[in-house]
């Protein structure tokens, strides 16, 4: 049985069906981050139900709708605009829908009060889900922003510089990066074997690292051995007094990236930006969708398509094809503007 941090989800742990569902989700092998997100979502919903005098097991759709409305209008801890982001609301609604699916399967209620959207395929009438989400393209730094990020990183520790390079080279998610172990590396071939248990999709994959990462890795391993006397185990070790010699956590890496973003004056930078940039660069380099999906560890090719669109590769190809056929005459006319210098 997988361990669940019940102290973080007190109301869920105290509720028989809530505890059963979250434990079930953990036992079937969902990633730790997924369990944490689902636990926080259900905790938030249960807290609202208690305040509203509703039983989560028997709650109707109007209770769910009122909870969604509350999330959209409540004050935020960070002092930003009122209401949680669309993505956060959507994530929490998905978790609560999964909880009710579990109850329906166990015949503890007849139907799920969290309505699903319907695309309208195969003659079916399209239907909007409870939460509409605007799908924004991932932010990718331009050449100037990327240059400032790299310049800001030069003043950071050797460990953090290596982490940044590997995160980019391998298009690694935050958890994948901090979970790297020395045994995951194949230096002779410049490869990293990403273990299944560290990935979001629970699928192992192999990625590569470049010459800069290789140079930093050699120096860091020497420094790591001199400091900690360890030659195996977790690659990235903490130098803080509280966690000296322990593996670096995901939050520590997030703080390091936030610090780099501040020095570079690029507030959009996040730990996932490096992954977005690498996959977009692979698309620009001509990799096809299946190759990028395999490198990224994507289950769904529609996710990978985002990076092909961001690269502009298809748009550029279509534009040049059009210029070569339909718009040759227009190009000839536009060329006259060159002589206006």
N, C-alpha and C positions, 0 to 999 in steps of 0.2 A: 504494500500500500504506500503510495506516494505521500510525502509530508506536505501539509498545507499550513501556512502561517495564520492559524485561526485568530491569533491575537490582533491581527490587522483587520479582521472581518468579524467583529464580536457578534453582531446581530445575525449574520449568516451562520456562524458556528453554533449559535444558540437555537437556531430554527431547524427542526428536523429535516424538512424537505430541502431547504437551502443548503444545509451541510451535506446531505446525500448527493445533491447535484454537483456541487463544487468538488467533492471528493471523487465522484465518478469521472468528472472531466479531467482531474489530475491523473487518475488511475489509467485512463485510456491513452496517456502519453502526450497530452497537450504541453506545449512549451511553458516553462516557468513564467515568462512574461505574460502569456495568455491567461494563465491561472490567476496571476496577480490582477490583470485588467478585469477579468470576469468577477473576481472576488470584490473588487472596489465598486464595480457597477451594481452588483446585487446588494452590497452593503448600502449603497446610496438609495436604491429602490426600497429596500426594507425600512430604512430610516424614514423615508417619505411616507410609506404605508402606515407606520406607527403613528406619525404625526397626524395623518389623515383619518386614523381610526379604521383602517382597512386591513383585512387579512390577505397577505400576498397570495396564498393558495387559491382563494376564491375571488380575488379582485377582478373587476370587469374592465372593459376597454376604456371607460371614462376615467378610471383611476390612473391607468397607464398614460392616457393623454394629459391628465393634470400634472403628472410627474414630469413628462416631457416639457410641458409649459413652464414648470418650476425651474428646470435646468436652463431654459432659455432666458430666464429673467433674473436668476439669483446673482448676488454680488460675487465677484471673483476674488480669490485670495491674493492675486498678484496686483490688484488695484486697477486692472484693465476695464474695458467696457463690460457692462452687465451681460450675463449669460455665458454659458459654456460654448465652446466652438462647435460647429456643425459636426466635425469629425468625432469629437468626444461624445456628443449626444448620440450619434449613430452607433459608436462602439458600445455604449452602455445599453442602448435599445437591443442590439444584436445579442448581448449577453442575457438580458432578461427574456428575450424570445427563446433562447436556448433553454433557459430554466423552465419555461412553460411547455416547451416541446417535451421535456423530460416528464413533466407532470401528466401530460396527455398520454404519453406512452405507458405510464404507470396507471392509467385510468383513474387519476385523482381529480381530473376535470375533463369536460367533454371537448373543449376547443381552446385554441391559443388566442388570448386577447390581444396579442401584439401582431397586428396585421402585416403581412408581407406584401411587397410590391409585385407587380406582374408586368412583364415587358410587352405583352400583347402579341406574342408569336403564335403561329399555328392557328390563326383565326380567333384567338382569345382576346377578350376586351382588355386593353391595358388598364392597370390599376396602380395608383400611387401608394407607396408605403407610408407608414406613419411619419417618417423623417425623410425629407428631401435633402440631398447633399450636393453642393456644387463641387464638381471634381476639378481641382486646380492642378496644373502641371507642376511638378517638382521644381524648386528654384535651383538654377545652375549658375555658378559664378561665371562672369565674362572674363576675358583675359586680364583686365585691370584688377578686378576683384580677386581673382585667383593669385595674381602676383602679390597683392597686399597680404593675402592669407599666408602664402609661403614665406614672405619676408617676416611677418609677425611670428611665425613658427620657429624661425632661426634662433630666437633668444630663449626658446623653451628647453626643457631637459632633453637629454639624449633619448630617454625612454619615450617621451611624448612625441618627439620627432619621428622615431621609428614607428610608433603607433599610427601616426598620420599617414606615413608613406605606405604602410601595409594595408590600412583601411582603404586607401585609394587603389593601390595595385590589385588587391583581391576583391574589390567591391564588397567589403565585409560589413555586415551589420554590427551594431555596437556589441551585442552579446557574443557574437562570433569572434570579434577581435579580442575582447578581454578574456575569453575562454581558451585562447591559443596556448598550447603546450609545446615545449621544445621538440617533443617527439612527433609533432604534426608537420615538421619541416623536412623537406628533401633538398638540402642545399645544392647538391650536385646538379640538379635539374631546375633549380629556382622555383620549386613548387611548395604549396601548402595544402595539406589534406584537412579539409574542414569536416570535423566529426558531426555525425547526424544529430547527436543529442544536444549540440550547441546551436542548431539552426532552427529557424522559424518553421520550415517545412518538414523538419525531421528527416531530411535527406542529405547524405554525405555528398560532397563534391570536391573537386580539386581546382585550385586557382594558382596563379603565378605571381611572382614578385620580381621587380626590376633591379637594375644595377645599383641604384641609390639605396634601396632597401637592403640589398645584400651587404653593402659596405657598412651601413648603420648597424645591421644585425651582428656582424662580426665584432665591432667595437663594443656594442651593448652587452653581448654575451660575456666578453672579457670583463667588463665593468661589473656585471651582475655576479659573476663568480667571485671577484675580488671583494665585493660588498657583502654578499650573502653566503658564499661558500657552497652554493648549489649549482649542480650541473644538469638537473632535470626538473620536471614539474612544470608549473605555470610559467609562461615566458615573462609576462609582465608582473613585476613584484612592487609592492608598495614601499615607499621610503618614509612614510609618516610614523610618528612615534606610536600611535595607537595600533596601527596594523603593520608594523615593520616586518617585512619578509612575506606577508600574505599576498595572495593574488589581487591585482588591481580590480576594483569593482566597476560596474557600468556607470555608476554615478560619478566616480572619480574621473573617468574619461569624458563624461559630459561636461564636467566643470572645467577640464583642461581645454576643451574645444570652445566653450563659452569665453574663456580667458583669451584665447587666440582671436576669436571674433571681435572682442572688445579692443584689443590692440590694433587689429587690422581695420577697425571701423566698418565691419561687415556683419551687421546684426542678424542677417538671414542665415549665416553659417550654422549648421548643426552637425551632429555626428553622422547623420544619414546623407548629408550633402556630398561627402566624398564618394559614397556608393553611387549616388545619382550621376555624379560627374564621370566616374569611370565607365559606367554602362553607356552613357551618352557618347563618350569618346570611342568606345568599341563600335558603336553604331556608325559614327563618323568614319571610322577606319574600314568600314565595309563588311563587318561581321553580319551574318544573317540572323534572323530572329531566333532560330533554334539554338544557335551557338551562344547568343547572349543569354537566353533563358537558362541554358545549362550552367553557364558561368555564374549567373546571379542566384541560381537555386530557385527559380520561379516555377510554381506549379501551373500557373495560368498564363498562357501566351499573351492575353490581353494586357497584362501588367507590363510585359516586355515591350509591347507595341508603343508604350509611352515614350520609351527611350529612342525608338526609331523616329517618332514624330519630333522629339526634342532636338535630335541631331540635324533635322532639316534635310536629310539625305534624299528622301523620296521627293520632297518639294523641289529641291535643286535639280534632281534628275528630270522631273516633269517639266520644269521651267526651261531647261536647256533643250529638251526634246521639242518643246513648243517653238522655241526660238529657231531651231533648225528646220522647222517645217512651215508652220502657219504664220510665224511672225518675222520671217526673214526680211520682208519689205519694210516693216516697221523699224527693225534694227538699222536698216540702211538709212532711213530717214532720221532716226535718232542720232546716228553717227555724225550728222551734220553739226550737232551741237559741240562736238569736239573742236571744230575749227573756229568756234567763237572765242577761244582763249586769246 
